C-alpha cells in the first residue's frame, strides 16, 4: 500500500512505524504536520491509500478526514480522549492502560475504533517518557501493522465509539495545567515521585527548590532521612537528595523557570545554592559494576542517553576497573536509552559551548577506546534501549552487539551538523563495510534491530521486556565465557587488534576525526550551533528527512 505517515515529529515511535511498514513491503512517505496547508499538499502529492498518524499533536484538517482514511494512534484505552492521557494515567495511579487506533473525525479522539491494545501499569510509577517509549510504543507499532491489514480488507468496518459498552472504560480528560503539575516537598516521597514522573520528560513538575522556581525531572525515592522539606540533604554525581514530608527524594535533572533555562543535571542548576550539602550519599548511582562468576557487568544509565564530560570520565574509570578484573567476558550495559552520545544540553548551557563540546567529545572517545582496546576479555554490548550518533559507535567497539527487539538505531551525525568521532571511521566500516558505512552516515536514516543484524551492525536481536533482555544477555555472556574455544577466540581478537594497530593506529583515527570535528565545533562549518540550539530548545522541526519522504517536493521544506 501507499501509506503516508502524518506526524508532529520524526521521533522514536514514528521511526519504528516507518521501519516496520517498510519491512512489511509498503511504500511509506513521512510528512511533518507543520500547517494545514502543508498537510493537504502532502496528501495531494503522495496520493496515499491510507494515512496514519502515530504521533500527531494537531487536529487533522476536515478536508483530509472527509476524503481519506486517516487513522490516529491515541496513547489511551478505548474511550480515552484529550492531550494529557499519559500524564493523568500516571498521576491517578491507573493500574491498566492502553493504546487505541481510531479514525479521524470532526471531534478529536472520538472516531470509530480500528483496534486497541491494553497492558498493565507498574505499581511503582513509570516516567512518562519511559511509558511512552516502552509499552505505548510497542502497542502502537503493533496497531499500525494491524490497521494496515484491516485497511486491505474491504469487508472491515471499524466499531463506533460507544460509552455504553463495558469495555470502553476511558473518558475525556482535560489538558493538564501548570497547577496540576505543582507539588510541595512537604508531601510524601511517593507522592512527590509520582507527580514528577507524570511530567517527565516534558514539561516537568513545578516546584520551588533552594528559593528557585524549577521544573523537576528524573526522580526516585531516597533513604528515610528526616529534615526540613525542600532542603537539600546531599549530592552525588549530578543529582541532589531533597528532604520530603516523610523522607527524601533523589532528583537528577532540573530546569529553571526563568531565563529560558534548559534541562540540566540538578547540581549544575543549583550550583552555589547547595551550600554545605555533603558531596556523597549512598542510594544514587548512574554507573555500577557487578560480577557474576566469569562475567563482569558495567551498567550505565544516563538520563535520555546523554553523556556529559564528567559522566564519560567516570565511565572510563569504571571500565578500567572492569578490564583489570580476572573475568572472561565484560558486558557493557546501557540503560533505558543506551546512549545518544555527547550531552547537547550541557554543551549549550556552558559559558563556552565550543570548548565544552570539545572536552565532551574527547571524553566520550576515552570510553570508546577502553571498549575497543580491551584485549584481556571478550566484550558484549547490551543495547536494551534506542541509540543514536556516538552512542551507536560506542557500542560497535565490542566483540558482540546484542539489541533488544523493536529498538531503533541512528548511526549518523549529519543531522546535528557534525562529522562525528567515537572512532566511527574504524568500527563502522569494520562491521558493515566502507560503502555501507558512508551510506549510513550520509543518508542519516534510522535502522531497526532486525535490519541492524542483517547488515552486520549488530549480532543478535533478543525479544522480551528490558528485564528479560538483560537476563538473556547475561546468559549469553556466561555461555561465551564457558566456551571450549574461549582461549582461541581471545587469541584471534588480540591478533586482529594488533594487525589493525600496525596498519593504522587507533590514535590516527582519533586525530583524523577530531580534525574534522574541530572545524564543526569551532568554525561551525555544518551548522552545529543552530542544530544544537534547536534541539535543546525543542524547536519544532520544519524539514522532513529528505531520504525518508518518497516525494522530494514534500520533503524539501
N, C-alpha and C positions, 0 to 999 in steps of 0.2 A: 504494500500500500504506500501511497504518498502521504506522509504524515508531517504536519507542522507542529513543532513544539513552540508554543507562545508563552514566554516566561518573563519574569521580572529580573532574573539574573541567571547566568550560566554557572550555577552553584553545583555543589556535590550531587544533589538529587537530580537536577537537570542533566548533568553529565552521565549519571547512571542510567537514566531513561534513554538518553541518546545512544549510549553504548549498547544497551540491551536490545533496543529496537533495530539498530544496525546489524547486530549479530543475528537477529531473527530474520534478516533479509529485506527489511523495509527501507524505503527511500526517505530519509529524515532530514528536515530542514529546521533550523533554530532561528527564532526571531525574538529580539528583546521588545517588550511591550512598552516602548518609550512614550507613545502617544496613540490616541485613537486613530489618527490618520495613518500612522506607520503600520499599525496592526492591520488595518484594512488593506493597505497597499501590499503588505507581506502576503496576505492570503491571496490577493489578486495575482501576484507573481508566482507563488508556489503552487496554486491550484491543488490544494490537498484533498485527499479522500476523507481525512479525519484531522481534527485539530485537538491537541491535548495540552492542557495547562498544568504541568506538575508543580510549578511554583509561580503563582501569579497573584500579586497584591492588588491589582487594579480590576475594575469592572470590565467584563467583556462587552465590546460595543454591540448594540442591538442589531445592527446590520449583519454582524458575523453570526450570532447565535440564531438568528432567523433564517439565514441562508445556508448554514453549515452545521454539521455535528461538532459541537465544541464541548469537550469533557474536561471538567475541573477536578483536580485531585485535592480534596479538602482534608486537613490533618485533624479530623474528629470523627466520632462514630455517627451512624445514621441519625439524622435529625439535628446534629450539632451545627450551629451557624455562628458566624462572627469572626473577626480578625484576630482574636486573642485566645484561640482554643487551647493551645498547649499551656499557656500561662495559667489559665483558670484550672485546667486539669491538675497541674502540679500543686497550685496554691490550695485548692479544695481537697487535696488528698484523694483523688479518684483512684480506685483500685483496678479499673479496666478502662481501656481507651481504644481508639480505632482510627481508621482512615477510610474515607468514602470517595468513590468516583461518581460524580453527578453531572448531569447535562446542564450547561449554562442556559439560564432563562432570565427574565427581567429582574426577578428578586434574587439577590445573591445567596448562594448555597441552598436554594430551595427547589432545584430542578429534579427531574426523575433520576433515580439511582441506577447506575450501571454495575456497581459492585462494591464490596466492602471487605475490610479485614478488621479483626479485633484482637487485642493482646492484653496481657496483664501488665500493670504498672508496679514497680517495686515499692515496698513499704518505705524504704529509705529513698526520699525523693531524688529523682534524676535531675541533672541540669537540663534546662530547656533545650540547649544546643545538643546535648547528648541524646535526649529523647528524639529530637528531630532527625539527627544524623544516624540514629540507631534503628529502633523498631519502626518508627514512622517512615523512614526512607526505605527500609526493607519491604514494608507493606505497600508503600506507594509504587515501588518498582514492580512488584507482583501485579498490582492493579492495572498499571499501564499496559502490561502484556495481556492481561485478561480483557481489558477494554478493546484492544485491537482485535483479539479473537472474536469478540462479540460483534464488533463492527463489520467483520467479514461474513457474519451470519445474517442473511436477510430476514430470517424469522425472529430475530431477537427484538424484544420490546422492553425498554427499561421500566422499572417499577416506580410509580409516583410516590412522592414523599407523603406518608400517611402517619400522623402522630397518634392515630387511634390504634396502631399495631404495637404490641408489647415489645417487639424487637427494635423499634425506633425509640430509643431512650435518650437521645441527645436533645438539646434545647438551644434556643437563641441566647447567646451570651453577649453582653456589651463589650465594646473595645475597652481594654484595661487603661485606666488613667494613672497619672502620677500618684494620686492619693492611695490608689490600690497597691502601689509598689513601695510605699513608705513603711518603715519599721523603726522600732525603738530597740536599742541594745538592752533595755530592761526586760524584754520578752525572753522566753526560754530559748536555749540554744537550738533546740529542734525547730522551733517556730522561725527563728532568725534564718537558719539554713534553708528551710523550705521557701521562705519569701525570696531569698537571694537566688535560689536555683530556679524559681519560677520566672525570673527575669534574665537568666544567664543563657547565651552571651549578649543579648540586646533586649531592652536598653539598660539593664542593670537595676538593682533595687536601690531606693533612695534612702539615705541616712546622713547623720552628722557624725564625723569621726575626727577627733583632735581639733574640734572647732571649725572643721571644713565640711561644706556640703559636697557629698560624693555620691557616686553610683558604685555599688559593691558587686563583685563577681567572685567566682571560684571559692566557695566556702565549704568548710567541713567542721563538724563538731570537734572541739578540743577537749583537753582534760578538765576535770571538775575543780577548777581553782576559783575561789571566791574573791571578788573585788568590785570596785565601782563600775557599774555597767557603762560601756563605752570607753573605758580606759584600756590602753594597750599594755598587755602583760609581758609580752616578749616578741621577739622577731627571729625568723630563721629563713635563710635564703632570701627570697624576695617577699615572703609572707609575714603578716603580723598576727599575733594572738590577742583577741579582743575579749574583755570580760562581758558577759551577758547577765541576765537575771538569775540564772542558776548554774553558770559555769563559764565556758569560753568557746569561742569560735575562731578557727583559723581562716584568715582572709588572704587570698592570693593576689587579687587584682582589684584596682580602684581606678575610677575616672573622676576628675574634678568636674563639678558642675559649671564652674566659671571658667573663663579664659579659653573656652573651646577645647578643654582637655581631652586627651586620648587615654585609652585603657592601658595601664602600665602595672608592673609589679607594685604591690602595696607600699613596700619600703621606699620605692622611688618617688611615689606621690607624697607621702607624709614627710619624708626627709627629716628636717630638724625638729619637727613637731613630735618626734618619737621620744625625745628627752632621754631618760636613763633606762629605757626598756632593755632588759637583758638581751644579749645578742644570740642566745641559744636556749632552746626549749624543745624537748622531745615531742614527737607526735606529728611532725610535718616534714616530709622528705620527697623531693622530686626525683631523686636518684637513689637506688638501693642496689645492694649486691647480696645474692643468696647462692648458697651452694647445695646441690643435691648429688652427692656421690661424685661421679666423674664429670659432672656438668656444673658450670658456673653461669649465673644469670645476672647481667647488668640491666636493670629496668630503669627507664626514664619516662616521665610523663609531664611534659611541659604544656602549659595552657595553650590551646589552639595549635600546638605543634611548633610554636615559635621559639627559637633558641637564641637567647641573648649571649653576649660575650662571656659574662661570668658563669652562665649556665653551661656553656660549652667547655669552659676551663674546668669546672667541677666534674663534668662528664669525662673529660680526658683523664683526670685523676682516678676516677672510678675504673675506667678501662685499664689504666696502667696497673692498678691493684689487681684487677681480674686476670690479666695476662701473666702476672707474676705467680699465680697460684699453680698447683700441680694438677689442675683439672685437664681433661682431654678436649672438651668442647665448651666454647663460650657462646651463650645465647645473648644477643643484643636485642632487648625487647622494648619497643616503643609503647606509647600509651594510647589513649582514646583516638588521638591523631598521632600517627607515627612521628612525622616531622615535616614541617614546611620550610625548613632552612632558617636563614637569619631572621632576627626579630625586627620587623619593619617599624613597629610602634616605638620601640626603644630608640631606634635609629632616628626616626623623625622628630622625637622629642628632645634629642640630645642638643647641647649647645653648638656642637659642630657635627652635624649629621654625617658628612662625608667621612670624617675621621672615625666616628663610631661605626659606620658601615665597614670601613677598612679593618678595624680591630675585630669586628664580628666575623667577617669572612675568614680572617686568619685564624680565629679561634675555632670555628667550625671545621676548617681544614685540619686542625690538630686532631679533632675527633675522628675524621675520616682516615687520617694517616695511622692512628692507633689500630683501627679495624683492618686496614689493608696490610699493615706490616706485622700483624700478629702471625708468626710462623711456628709458635710453640703449641698451638691448639687449632682445631678447626672452628670456624666461626659461623654461626647461624643467625640470620636476621629474622626477627619475629615481627611481622607487619600486620597488626590487628586493626589498624586504622588507615585512613587515607594518607597520602604523602604527596608532597609537591617539591619541585625545584631541587635544592640541595638536599632535602630530606630523602628523595629517591636515590640520588647519587651516593649519599652516605650509606644507604642500605646495600648498594651494589658492591661495596668493598668486601662483603662477606663471601664465604665459600658456598653457602646455601642461602637462598632467599625464599621464605615462606610467606604467603599472603593470604589473608582471610577472604573468603568468597564475598563478592559484592563490593570490595574496596576499589577505589579509583586512584590511579597514579598519574601525576602530571610531570613527566620527566623533561622539563624545559624551563628556561629563564626568560625567553624573549618578551613575554607579555609584561614583565616588570622592567624591561629596558636594560637587561644585564647579559653579558656574555656567559657568565657562570663560572664556578670554580668547584671546590669539593672533589678535585681530581676526576671530574667527569670525562675529560678527554682521554683518560686511561681506563676507567672502569666501565663506561658505557659501550665503547667500541669492542671491548673485550667480551662483552656479553651478547651484543646484538649485531656486531659488525660495523665498520666505519660508515657505510652508506646509510644504514638504518639509523645510526646514531645522529647523523646530520638531519635526517628526515624527522626524527622525534623532536629534536631541539628546534628545528626550523619551523615545522608546521604547528607546534605548540598545541597539540590535541591531547585530550585525556585518554588514558589506556585502562581498560578493565582488567580485573585479576586474571581471567582466563586468557585474554589476549596477551597479557604480560608473559604468561608461561609459554604460550605458543611461539612467541618471538624470542624467547630466551632471557627476557628481562627479569623473570622470577623462575623458581624451580618447581614450586608446587602451590596449588590452591587448596586451602583447608576450609571445610564447611563448619557451621555451628556458631554459637554465641562467642563473645570475646573470651569468656572463661573456658569454653570447650576448645577454642582455637589454641589458646595459650597452653592448655594441658597437652594437646596433640603435638605442639611444637616441642614441648619438654620431652615427651616420649620419643619423638623423632631424634632429638639430640642425644638421648640416652642410648638409643639403638645405634646411632652413629659412633658414639664413644665406645660401644661394645663390639663393633665390627671386627672380624678376624683380620681384615686388611687395613685396620686403622693406621698402623705404622707406615704402610705403603702410601696411603692417602696423604699423610702428613709429609712424607718424603717428597712426593710429587709436588705438593704445594710449595715446599721450600725451594725445590729446584726451579719451578716455574717463576717464583718471585725473584730468584737470583738471576735467571735468564732475562727476565723483564728489566731488572735493575741495570744489568750490563748494557742492554740495548738502549734503554733510556731511563735514567734515574727518576724516581718519584719527584725529587726536587725540581727536575726540569719541567715536569708537568705543572707543578705548583707555580713556578716562576712565570711560565708562559701564560697560564690562566690569569694570574694576578696582574700581569702586564696589561691584559685586556680589561680586567675589572677596574684597574686604576683609572683608565680612560672613561669607563662608565660611571664610576663613583665620583671622581674629582672633576672631570671635564664634562660629564653628563651628556655624552655624545648620543645616547639612545633614549633619553627622556626618563631616566631613572627617578629623578627628583619629583617630577609630576606624577608618574605612575605610583610612586611610594606615597605621595601626599593624597592622591585619590583613594588608594587602598586604605590608608589609615583613617581618612575622613569619611570612608564609606560612600564616596561619591557614586551616584547612580551611573552604571555603565551605559554608554550610548553607541557602542560598537559590538556587533555580534562577531565572534572569531571567524574570520573570513573563510577558513577552511572547513568550518563546521556547517555553515549555511550552504545550501546547494546552489543558491542563486546569488551571483555576485552583486546584482542590483539591490538585493535585500541586505546582504551582509556588509556592504561597503559604506555604512553610515558612520 
